[in-house]
Amino acid sequence: MTGIPASPPAKRFPSLLGQILFGMATLAITLLGLLLVTFVIARIVPTDPVLSIVGERATPAQIAAIRDKLGLDLPMWQQFFIYVRDAVQGDLGNSIRTGQSVTSEIARYFPATLELATLGTIFGTLVGVPAGVLAATRPGSIADQIVRVVGLMGYSMPVFWLGLIGLLVFYGQLDWVAGPGRLDPTYDMMMEFTLTSYTGMILIDAALNGAWDVFANAVSHIILPAGLLGYVSMAYISRMTRSFMMNELGQEYITTARVKGMPEWRVIWVHAMKNVLVPLITVIALSYAYLLEGSVLTETIFAWPGLGSYITDALFANDMPAVLGGTVVVGVVFVTLNMASDILYRLVDPRARA
């Protein structure tokens, strides 16, 4: 047998394991820095969280008791150390507004954001990648111009404006979709009191319960906000796909493949896409992270009870434990997705493992 033997898995595994350990160390350092900055900002803002709890008519003794209970009399470094210690153990403190555990509240809100962002990313990828390839393979054509204009509109128009226009047209005028919220009130009560919640994502839970009327109602509610986020994601993905593909189609191996008579679809979707896929993984992962952390305005416009709405409400109420907890979760998601895309990048491209 001739040819270069493949590298044994035993030699590649330590390298990949090292990348994972390095990524986890980076994750910890990044989160610590993010937490430090957010914590300091939360402590130096000219508002008193104690007054948010006891009210302005509280006596000095009541204010002092709450301040002592929350540990606000301790030096800032000591407060930060205690917060990090508790956060590592999964305790993000209690919300000032509700008095409930921030960890449990985030666990209740986050699935709504995850469901919305996941559908938006799926839509953006399924439409954005073929659109980018179409534009790259026909540069200067009408199809290319349409893809570029549609992408530019999604990239530059404010999300809240697109959301309001979408509600006005598709809900207010055409009545094609349901209004704000995740479910109509009747189905919301059914979901809360009679159906079993497995994941907190209504589409999946309704399907697992066999409640297809609830599922259909959830689809009619989510299709507009998910389509809006998907459009924004599609604009970014199609633009990057077009750029990557045009660069790849100019390579010598593509010219050689065409000269040898290889079918054009195989040149594009097998050989060129194999190399385009590598940077595209990072683009899709970043787009997903952006939708997870940047869907605040979308959730506000559509009254979507997700993490973005939770953090926004906490900010207006000066509920700093909730703000800090939400920030930590957003940071974990963003850095984890970056690390996952980097690992996937190395699995797809053997050259990156060298």
N, C-alpha and C positions, 0 to 999 in steps of 0.2 A: 504494500500500500504506500502511495506517495502522498505528498502534501504536508502542510504544517499541522501537527497534532493540536487539538483544542486544549486550552489551559484547563488543568484539573480544578474542579470546584473548590477543593481544599485550599488552593492558593488565592482564590478570589474572595472567599468568605471572610477572612480576617480583614481584607481591605474594606468590604462592605460593612462589616461590623464596626470597624473603626470610624467609618463615615456616620453610622447611626449614633455611636457614642459621642462623636464630635458634635453632631446635630443636637443631641439631647443636652450637651453642655452649653451649646449656643442658646438653646431654648431657655435653659435656666437663667443664664446671664441676661438675656434680653428681657425676660419676664421680670427679673429683679430690678433692672433699670427702669422698665416701664412702670412697675409698681412704685418705685422710689419717687419718680417724677410726679405720678398721679397723687401719691400720698402727700407729698409736700404741697402741691397745689391745693389739695383739699383742706389742708391745715392752715394755709396762709390766706385763704379767701376771707373777706371781711364779713363773715356770717358765723353765728354761733349755733351749732347743732343742738345744744342743750335747750335753747329757747324754742327750737322746732318741736321738742318733746313736751316740755312743761308749759309752754306759753309765756307770754310777756307778763302775766299777773302772778307768776310764781314767786315765792319768797326766796330770799338769798339762801336760806337753809336748804330748800328743795333743790335749787340750782346747784348748790355745792354737793348735795348728795348724788344727784345724777351725774355730775362731772366726775366725782370720785368713782362711781359705778362703771362709767365708760372708760376710766383710766386717762381722762384728758388732762389731769394734773401732772402726769408723768412727763419727763423730757421727751422731745419728739423722737429721738433715736430709739428710746425704749418703747414708745408706742409702735414705731415701725417694726422693731424686732418682734414684738408680741403679735402684731398683725401677720407678719410673714410666717411666724411659727404656727399660728392657727390656720393660715391659708394652706400651708403644706399638708396639714391634717384634714383639709376639706372644709374647714370652718371659716366662712367669710364674714362672720358677724351677723348681727340682727338688723333688719331694716328699721330706720327711725319712724317711717310712716306707718308700717303695719305691725312692727314688733316681731315679725316672723323671721326665720332663718333666711339669709340672702341666698345661701346655697340651694335650698329647696325652692325658693321663688324662681331663681334662674333656671333650675331644672324644669320648672313648669312653663316658663316663657320660651326657652331656647328652641324646643322642637318646632315651634311655629316659624321661627326664623330659618331654621335648618330646612324645613319643608319648602318654604318659599324660595330660598336661595338655590336649593338643589334643582328644583324644577326650572328656575331661570337659567342656571348653568347648562342643564341638559338642552334646553331650547336654543340657547346661544351657541352651543357647540354643534348641534345637529344642523343648524342653518348657517352658522358662521363659517365653518370649515369648507363645505361645498361652495358657498358663495365666494370665499377667498380664492379657492382653486379655480373656479370659473373665471374670475377677474384676472388671475395671473396667466391663465392659458389663452386669454383673448385680450391682451392689453390694448387699450384705446378703443375697444368696441363699445357698442351701446350697453351690453351686459356689464362691462367693466365700469362704465360711467355710472350706471344705476347702483351697482354695489358700493362704489366709492361715495356717492351722494347720500345713499341711505345710511351707510356707516358713519359718514361725517355728521349727519343729523342726530343719530343716536349718541354720538360721542360728544357733541357740543350743546345739545339742548338740555335745559335743567330738568332733572327727573321729576320735581314736584309739578312743573308745568305740564309735562307729558301725562302725569298721573291725573291731574285735574281735567285735561282735555279728554283722556280716555274715559273717565267717569261720566263726563258730560255727554259724550257721544254714545258710547256703548251701553251705559246704564241709564242715563237720563233720557236720551232721545230714542235710541233703538231698542232698549230693553232686552238686549241680547245676553247680558250677564247679570249676576246678582250684585247687590251693593256692598258697602264696606263690611268688614268683619269676616270671620272664618266660616260662619254658618248662620242661617236664619234662626231666630230665637227658639222656635219649636224644636228644630233639629239640635240646637245647642243644648237644650235641656235633656233631650233624648241621649245625646252623646255623654252628658255629664252624669246622668242618674241611672240609665238603663244599659249602657254598653260598657264593655271592658276596655280600658286604656292600656295598650301594650307599649306604645312608643311615644305617645303625645302628638304624633303626626296624624291628623284626622283622616287623610286619604288611606293610609295604611291601616289604621285602627278600624275604620268603617269597613274596609274590605275584609279584614280578619274576622270581624263580627258578622259578616254577611249582610250588613245594613246598606244596601245599594242605593236606597233613597237618600240616606245621609251622604253617601259617597258622591252621588250626582249633585247634591246641593253644595258640597264642599268644592267640587270641580267648578261649578258656576261662580263661586266666590273667588277662587284662587287664580282662575285663568287670566284675569286682567292684570293684577299685580305681578304675577309670575311672568306674563308676557311682556310687561314693561321692563322688568329686570332682565329678561332674556334678550330683549331688543338692545338694551345697553351693553350687555355681555357680547351679543352677536356683533355689534359695531366694532368692538375691540378685537375680538377673535378673527373676524373676517379681514380686518385691516392687517393684522400681523401674519395671518395665513398667506395673504396675497404677497406680502413682502418676502416671507421665507420661500414661498414657492417660486417666485420670479428669480430670486437669487439661485435657487437650486437648478432651475431649468436652463440656466446659463452655464452650467458646469460641463466639462468635457465628456464625462461618462454618460451624460444625457444625450449629447450629440452622437457619441459612439453607438449608443443603444438605438437611436433613430436610424443611423446609417445602416445598421445591421437588419433593419426592417421590423423591429419590435413594434407591436401595436401601441398606439399612442396612449390608450387607457392604461396599459401596463407600465409604460414609461412614467406616467404621472402618478398613478395610484399605488404602484408597488415600489418602484425604484426611488422616485423623487420624494414621495410621501414618507418613505422609511426614514429619510434624513430630516424632513420637515417636522416629523412627529416629535423629534427630540426637543427642540426649543418650544414646540407648541404645547408640550406637557406643562412647562413652566407657565406659559401664558394662560392656559385654562385654569391651572391651580391658583394663580394670582387673581384671575377674574372671579373665581369661586370665593376666595378669601375677601375680595372687595365687596361682593354681594352680601356676604355674611356680616361684615362689619359696617357696610355703608348703606344698608337698606333702611336707615332711620327715617328718612323723608318718605319713602314708599310706605313704610308701616304706619307712619303718622297720617298720611293722606287716606289710606284705605282702612284706618282703624284696626290694623292688624296687631293682635296682642303678642308681639314678639320681643326679642331682646332689645331691639332699637327703641321701641316704645317704652320698655321698662327703664332703660337708662335715661331717656328723655324726661319721663315723669319724675324720676329720682332727682335729676338735676334741678327741675323747677321746684321740687319740694326740699331742696338742700339735704337730701338723704345720701350723705357721703358713703356710708357702708355699702349701699346698693350701687352707687356709681363706681366705687372701687372694685366691687365684685364683678360688675359687668365689664369693666375695663380689663380685668384679669382674664376673664373668659374670652373676650375678643382677642387679646394678645396671645393666649394659648392657641386659639384656632388659627390665627394668622401665621404664627411661627411654625406650628405643627404642619400646616399645609405646605409651607415653604420647604420644610424638611422632607415631607413625603414626596414632593415633586422632585427634589434633588435626588432622593434614593431611586425613584422611578426612572429618572433621567439616566442614572448610572446602570440600571438594569437593562434599559432599552439600548443604550449606546455602549458597546464594549470598550470603545476608546477611552471613555471617561473613567473606567475602572483601572486603567493602567497606572 
